[in-house]
Amino acid sequence: MATRIEKDQAIAELVEDIKSTNVIYLADTSGMTAEATSNLRRACHKGGIRMKVVKNTLLRKAMESIEGKDYSGVIPTLKGQTSVLLAEKGNAPAKLIQSVRKKDDTKPALKSAWIDEAVFIGDDQLVMLSNLKGREELIGEIIGLLQSPIKNVISGLQGSGGQKIAGLLKTLEERPA
């Protein structure tokens, strides 16, 4: 049995881990063989995802002790064996779980996910989560959308020489006030 000091230290470590990211997945890895769990750990490490198997009570206490963030949506899913997957990209753990499941289609099972304060409950959310776009992807798309109309106007004006500009100015000049 762990001492109170060891438990407090484990909670403090979890608090630091949780505070360091906005992407937290809780997965059920019970029933996975030692080899499958090892493969999952290796895949996580390779994909830049930190994985920890934790005691639910310690994780709940860690989540409850963090001020300014509300993890209450995922706390009810802390039942059975829980593995915490911490990542930088919101869809990375979902994609990893899907790839691991190609060998075993039931485990690991997604219990819940907490991504930038949004809560996702249940294994049925996995496909949707794997399709989430990362922050960088969204910013790139927005920039592309903003640039598109400007590029169209410039190419339209360049393609016709000065004729369209002159025609446009003449039309604007003749317009009634």
Stockholm file with secondary structure:
# STOCKHOLM 1.0

chainA/1-177         MATRIEKDQAIAELVEDIKSTNVIYLADTSGMTAEATSNLRRACHKGGIRMKVVKNTLLRKAMESIEGKDYSGVIPTLKGQTSVLLAEKGNAPAKLIQSVRKKDDTKPALKSAWIDEAVFIGDDQLVMLSNLKGREELIGEIIGLLQSPIKNVISGLQGSGGQKIAGLLKTLEERPA
#=GR chainA/1-177 SS CCCHHHHHHHHHHHHHHHHTCSEEEEEECTTCCHHHHHHHHHHHHHTTCEEEEECHHHHHHHHHHCTTCCCTTTGGGCCSSEEEEEESSTTHHHHHHHHHHTTSTTCSEEEEEEETTEEEESGGGHHHHHTCCCHHHHHHHHHHHHHHHHHHHHHHHHHTTTHHHHHHHHHHHHSCC
#=GC SS_cons         CCCHHHHHHHHHHHHHHHHTCSEEEEEECTTCCHHHHHHHHHHHHHTTCEEEEECHHHHHHHHHHCTTCCCTTTGGGCCSSEEEEEESSTTHHHHHHHHHHTTSTTCSEEEEEEETTEEEESGGGHHHHHTCCCHHHHHHHHHHHHHHHHHHHHHHHHHTTTHHHHHHHHHHHHSCC
//
